[in-house]
Each structure stands twice: as structure tokens, then as C-alpha cells.
Amino acid sequence: MTSSSDARFQPQAGPAADSQRTASDPLQTRSPPNSGRRKPLHRTQREQGAGDRCSASVCGQLALCVGGMLKCSAKLINDDHNVFPVMTVIEREFFNLGVIKASLNQVTTAFANLFHPVLARPTALSFPVQRYHAEPGDPPLMLWTPCSSPDLTAFMPHVSSGDYFVASYASERFKLSLAHVRSTARGSAEPINEFVAYPDGSGVGPSSRMVRAFKDDPRWDFCATGEPLPFEDERAYTARFVRDRFTRPMLLDHLESWGAPVRNQAFWESDEQAVTLVRTRHGS
């Protein structure tokens, strides 16, 4: 039977560890140490356009955004003399992100101690593409420790709607506080902006809170359930146009006020090994 220690990953020392540290661009696909030539990044169709606030380094490294923030419109990557733009996660046409108020070691240990263990396995710090249907070679579900917030665990499902067991187990079984969001850019064919905050099970925090604006053809709908959180400005929920009642900037504001600094570049960097979760049978 696999012990809970299988789920713990400590930062490695030496060149191997340095190769796994996150560079300045949160979308870089990282190759394992000594894997040779860097592979091109996997990009969605909407991850196009150039940013005039970023400059590519002469050594083929990732461009550094002015101010080091994710507010840059794009970054440039030099790959064997081919320069192309890459957008940040929070500027994608769609992203699905969860943040747990617990360390990665605490989260992975809790999963490993289930009757049917769910074990953590090392994976590259490569942010999932999150298509509707996964394709061969797409990055898997990923959990990481943000440099900006070592007491948090961030996770991204590998498809647009999937891996909900992470949020379900964390909130219901492990009694951890977490926030989970889904967001589309303005003009998306199937728009949605959704923020969900779960209590920590202590009986002190507020009940689960959900705020969502989405288009259910042909009309927009808005709904909010649970007790409003202290940082919410409920006046915004009365905007004339339903689509304006909860937008991506508002969603990002909610995340940051909740405790996840997603506009900080360091949130998308990590000094620790990123992991994915693998379901197993008991005793395997």
C-alpha cells in the first residue's frame, strides 16, 4: 500500500531543480532536465497578438513584462529565431482555475490518505490548454505552489469542464477553503464568468458563495447565491446590461480580494515541483 509520503515532493537541489523553476512567462511548456532542445509552446487559437510592453531577450529566454505583472497584453518568446507572442493565462479566451487555502503538501497528503488513494505525480509546470475535449499531448491537470503565496495551492483542470473532484474533495472531505472560477473573454461564443467560494468547514466562515453571469442562448442570465462576501460591491450586480453585471475584471478582483493574487506574475511561478493527481485502487 502506498503511504502518504508518496504524495510529498520537496524542491530538488542542483541543476535539475533550476531547470524546473518557473521562468517569467506562465505559459512556458517546460521540458524535463537534459531533454535537449526546447519544444515549441502549445497555444490556443486566441493566444495571438503582440504586446508592445514586452521585449524578447537575445538569449532565447522568455520576455520580461514591464513591471513583471500579468497585465501585459502579450509576451514574446524566441524559439530558434522564430519569435511569436504568447498570452498570459488570465488573458486567454477561456480559463478554469481553482485556489485552495492550504499548502500543496497538505493537499496531496489528504488525497493520498483516501481509502482509494489519489496520488501526486511530478509534472512539468505547463498550464493546461483546457480544450473542450483533450487531445494527445495536452498538459494534464496541474497543481502548483505559487511563489507569491506559498501557503496556497493553485490548480488548473486539463479540460474546460473536468477534474471537479479536486474542488469537491478539498471543500467537502478535507474541509479546506477554496475559490474556483471559470471565465471567458468578452465576445466569446459561449460566455461565462463564474466565481465560487467554498467555506472551510469550521462553521465560522460564510456559506458557499456563487456569482455568475452567462449567456444561455439567446439571452444573458445572472445569478448569485449564498451570503455576499465582505469585499463584494453588489451595486455592480444591478447594471443595466446583464453581461456587465459580472465581468472578467470583476472576477479577477474577487479572486484577489479573496486571497489569490492572480495579477501578480509570481503567482504563476513556483520554486517547488508541480504535480498532477492520479487515481489508484486501494493498495495499488
C-alpha positions as CSV (number, residue, x, y, z in Angstrom):
1,M,0.0,0.0,0.0
2,T,1.3,3.4,-0.9
3,S,2.0,5.7,2.1
4,S,1.1,9.3,2.4
5,S,4.8,10.2,1.9
6,D,4.4,9.3,-1.8
7,A,2.3,12.5,-2.2
8,R,5.1,14.8,-0.9
9,F,7.5,16.4,-3.2
10,Q,10.4,18.5,-1.9
11,P,12.3,21.0,-4.0
12,Q,15.3,19.3,-5.6
13,A,18.8,20.8,-5.3
14,G,21.2,21.4,-8.1
15,P,20.8,21.9,-11.8
16,A,17.7,19.6,-12.1
17,A,15.8,21.9,-9.6
18,D,16.9,25.0,-11.5
19,S,15.5,23.6,-14.7
20,Q,12.1,23.1,-13.1
21,R,11.8,26.6,-11.7
22,T,9.3,28.7,-13.4
23,A,10.5,31.4,-15.8
24,S,8.9,34.7,-16.3
25,D,6.2,33.5,-18.7
26,P,3.4,31.5,-17.0
27,L,2.6,29.6,-20.2
28,Q,6.0,28.1,-20.9
29,T,6.0,24.4,-21.5
30,R,8.9,23.0,-19.5
31,S,10.9,20.1,-20.8
32,P,12.4,17.6,-18.3
33,P,16.1,18.2,-17.4
34,N,18.6,17.2,-20.1
35,S,15.8,16.7,-22.6
36,G,17.7,18.7,-25.2
37,R,16.1,21.2,-27.5
38,R,13.2,23.2,-26.1
39,K,9.9,22.3,-27.7
40,P,7.5,25.0,-29.0
41,L,4.7,26.0,-26.7
42,H,1.2,24.7,-27.2
43,R,-1.1,27.6,-27.9
44,T,-4.8,28.1,-28.4
45,Q,-6.0,29.9,-31.5
46,R,-6.9,33.0,-29.5
47,E,-3.4,33.3,-27.9
48,Q,-2.3,35.6,-30.7
49,G,-1.3,39.3,-30.9
50,A,1.8,41.1,-29.9
51,G,2.5,43.2,-26.8
52,D,4.4,46.5,-27.1
53,R,5.3,46.4,-23.4
54,C,7.4,43.3,-23.6
55,S,10.9,42.7,-25.1
56,A,12.5,39.4,-26.1
57,S,15.9,38.5,-24.7
58,V,18.7,37.9,-27.0
59,C,19.4,34.5,-25.4
60,G,16.1,33.0,-26.5
61,Q,14.7,33.3,-23.0
62,L,11.2,34.5,-22.2
63,A,10.4,38.2,-22.5
64,L,10.1,40.1,-19.3
65,C,7.0,42.3,-19.0
66,V,7.4,45.8,-17.8
67,G,6.6,45.8,-14.1
68,G,6.6,42.0,-14.0
69,M,2.8,41.9,-14.0
70,L,0.3,39.8,-15.9
71,K,-1.4,43.0,-17.2
72,C,0.9,42.9,-20.2
73,S,-1.1,42.2,-23.4
74,A,1.4,39.6,-24.5
75,K,4.9,38.2,-24.2
76,L,7.4,37.3,-26.9
77,I,9.2,34.0,-27.0
78,N,12.3,33.4,-29.2
79,D,12.4,29.8,-30.3
80,D,15.2,29.0,-32.7
81,H,14.9,32.5,-34.3
82,N,11.1,32.2,-34.6
83,V,9.6,34.9,-32.4
84,F,5.9,34.6,-31.6
85,P,3.5,36.0,-28.9
86,V,2.1,34.1,-26.0
87,M,-0.7,35.5,-23.9
88,T,-1.0,35.0,-20.1
89,V,-3.4,32.6,-18.6
90,I,-5.8,35.3,-17.4
91,E,-5.9,36.8,-20.9
92,R,-6.9,33.5,-22.6
93,E,-10.3,33.3,-24.3
94,F,-11.2,30.8,-21.5
95,F,-9.6,29.6,-18.3
96,N,-10.7,27.4,-15.4
97,L,-8.7,28.0,-12.2
98,G,-9.0,26.9,-8.6
99,V,-7.1,28.0,-5.5
100,I,-7.0,26.2,-2.1
101,K,-6.1,27.9,1.1
102,A,-3.6,25.1,2.1
103,S,-0.1,24.1,1.2
104,L,0.5,21.7,-1.7
105,N,1.9,19.1,0.7
106,Q,-1.2,19.4,2.9
107,V,-3.5,18.9,-0.2
108,T,-1.6,16.0,-1.7
109,T,-1.2,14.2,1.6
110,A,-5.0,14.4,2.2
111,F,-5.6,12.9,-1.3
112,A,-3.1,10.1,-0.6
113,N,-4.8,9.2,2.6
114,L,-8.2,8.5,1.0
115,F,-9.4,4.9,1.1
116,H,-8.9,4.8,-2.7
117,P,-5.7,6.9,-2.8
118,V,-5.3,9.7,-5.3
119,L,-1.6,10.1,-5.6
120,A,0.5,13.1,-6.7
121,R,2.9,12.6,-9.5
122,P,5.5,15.1,-10.7
123,T,4.6,17.0,-13.8
124,A,6.0,20.0,-15.8
125,L,4.9,23.4,-14.8
126,S,2.9,23.7,-18.1
127,F,-0.5,25.3,-17.8
128,P,-3.3,23.1,-19.3
129,V,-4.7,24.2,-22.7
130,Q,-8.2,23.4,-21.4
131,R,-10.0,22.5,-24.6
132,Y,-13.5,21.1,-24.5
133,H,-12.1,17.7,-25.4
134,A,-8.5,16.8,-24.5
135,E,-6.1,15.9,-27.3
136,P,-3.0,13.7,-27.2
137,G,-0.1,15.6,-25.7
138,D,-2.2,18.2,-23.9
139,P,-0.8,19.0,-20.4
140,P,-2.7,17.2,-17.6
141,L,-4.4,18.5,-14.5
142,M,-1.8,20.5,-12.6
143,L,-1.4,21.7,-9.1
144,W,1.4,24.1,-8.0
145,T,2.6,26.3,-5.2
146,P,2.7,30.0,-6.3
147,C,5.9,31.9,-5.4
148,S,3.7,34.8,-4.4
149,S,1.7,32.7,-1.9
150,P,3.5,29.6,-0.6
151,D,0.5,28.9,1.7
152,L,-1.8,28.4,-1.3
153,T,-2.3,25.6,-3.8
154,A,-3.4,26.6,-7.3
155,F,-4.8,24.1,-9.7
156,M,-6.0,24.0,-13.3
157,P,-8.1,21.2,-14.9
158,H,-6.8,19.7,-18.1
159,V,-10.1,20.4,-20.0
160,S,-12.6,23.2,-19.9
161,S,-15.0,21.3,-17.7
162,G,-13.4,18.5,-15.7
163,D,-11.4,17.4,-12.7
164,Y,-14.1,18.8,-10.4
165,F,-13.2,16.1,-7.9
166,V,-10.3,18.3,-6.7
167,A,-12.7,21.1,-5.6
168,S,-15.3,18.7,-4.3
169,Y,-12.9,16.7,-2.1
170,A,-11.0,19.7,-0.9
171,S,-14.1,21.5,0.3
172,E,-16.4,18.6,1.3
173,R,-14.0,15.9,2.6
174,F,-10.9,17.9,3.6
175,K,-12.8,20.9,4.9
176,L,-10.5,23.4,3.2
177,S,-11.4,26.9,2.0
178,L,-11.1,27.4,-1.8
179,A,-12.2,29.6,-4.7
180,H,-13.0,28.2,-8.1
181,V,-13.5,30.3,-11.3
182,R,-14.4,29.9,-14.9
183,S,-14.1,32.9,-17.3
184,T,-14.4,33.7,-21.0
185,A,-13.2,36.8,-22.7
186,R,-15.7,39.4,-24.0
187,G,-17.0,38.3,-27.3
188,S,-16.8,34.6,-26.7
189,A,-19.3,32.4,-28.4
190,E,-20.3,30.8,-25.1
191,P,-19.6,33.5,-22.5
192,I,-19.5,32.8,-18.8
193,N,-17.9,34.4,-15.8
194,E,-18.3,32.5,-12.6
195,F,-16.8,32.8,-9.1
196,V,-17.5,30.2,-6.4
197,A,-16.1,30.4,-2.9
198,Y,-16.4,27.4,-0.5
199,P,-16.3,27.6,3.3
200,D,-13.5,25.9,5.3
201,G,-15.9,23.7,7.3
202,S,-15.0,25.4,10.6
203,G,-18.6,26.8,11.0
204,V,-17.2,30.3,11.3
205,G,-16.8,31.3,7.6
206,P,-19.7,32.3,5.3
207,S,-21.7,29.8,3.4
208,S,-20.8,28.9,-0.1
209,R,-21.0,31.9,-2.4
210,M,-21.5,31.8,-6.1
211,V,-21.7,34.8,-8.5
212,R,-22.3,34.0,-12.2
213,A,-23.2,35.8,-15.5
214,F,-23.5,33.7,-18.6
215,K,-25.3,33.6,-21.9
216,D,-27.9,30.9,-22.3
217,D,-29.0,31.4,-25.9
218,P,-30.4,33.8,-26.8
219,R,-30.4,35.7,-23.5
220,W,-28.0,36.6,-20.8
221,D,-28.6,35.4,-17.2
222,F,-27.2,36.5,-13.9
223,C,-27.4,34.7,-10.6
224,A,-25.9,35.0,-7.1
225,T,-26.4,32.6,-4.3
226,G,-25.2,32.4,-0.7
227,E,-24.2,35.3,1.6
228,P,-22.2,38.1,-0.1
229,L,-18.6,38.2,0.8
230,P,-17.3,41.4,2.6
231,F,-15.3,42.6,-0.5
232,E,-18.2,42.4,-3.0
233,D,-19.8,45.6,-4.4
234,E,-23.3,44.4,-5.0
235,R,-24.3,47.6,-6.8
236,A,-22.4,46.3,-9.8
237,Y,-24.9,43.4,-10.0
238,T,-27.7,45.8,-11.0
239,A,-26.0,47.0,-14.2
240,R,-28.5,47.7,-17.0
241,F,-26.9,45.1,-19.3
242,V,-26.8,41.6,-17.7
243,R,-23.4,40.9,-19.4
244,D,-21.9,43.8,-17.4
245,R,-23.1,42.6,-14.0
246,F,-20.1,40.2,-13.6
247,T,-17.2,40.6,-16.0
248,R,-13.7,39.1,-16.1
249,P,-12.1,42.2,-14.4
250,M,-14.6,41.9,-11.6
251,L,-13.9,38.1,-11.4
252,L,-10.2,38.8,-11.1
253,D,-10.9,41.5,-8.4
254,H,-12.9,38.9,-6.5
255,L,-10.1,36.4,-6.6
256,E,-7.5,38.9,-5.4
257,S,-9.8,40.1,-2.6
258,W,-10.4,36.5,-1.6
259,G,-6.6,36.0,-1.3
260,A,-5.3,34.8,-4.7
261,P,-3.1,37.5,-6.3
262,V,-3.6,36.2,-9.9
263,R,-2.4,39.5,-11.4
264,N,1.0,39.1,-9.8
265,Q,3.5,37.4,-12.1
266,A,4.9,35.4,-9.1
267,F,1.5,33.7,-8.7
268,W,2.3,31.8,-12.0
269,E,5.8,30.9,-10.9
270,S,6.9,28.2,-8.5
271,D,10.0,27.1,-6.6
272,E,8.5,23.7,-5.9
273,Q,7.7,20.6,-8.0
274,A,4.3,20.9,-9.8
275,V,2.2,17.8,-9.6
276,T,-0.8,16.1,-11.2
277,L,-3.2,13.7,-9.4
278,V,-3.6,10.0,-10.4
279,R,-6.4,7.9,-9.1
280,T,-5.5,4.4,-7.9
281,R,-7.1,1.4,-6.4
282,H,-6.7,0.8,-2.7
283,G,-3.4,-0.9,-2.0
284,S,-2.0,-0.4,-5.5
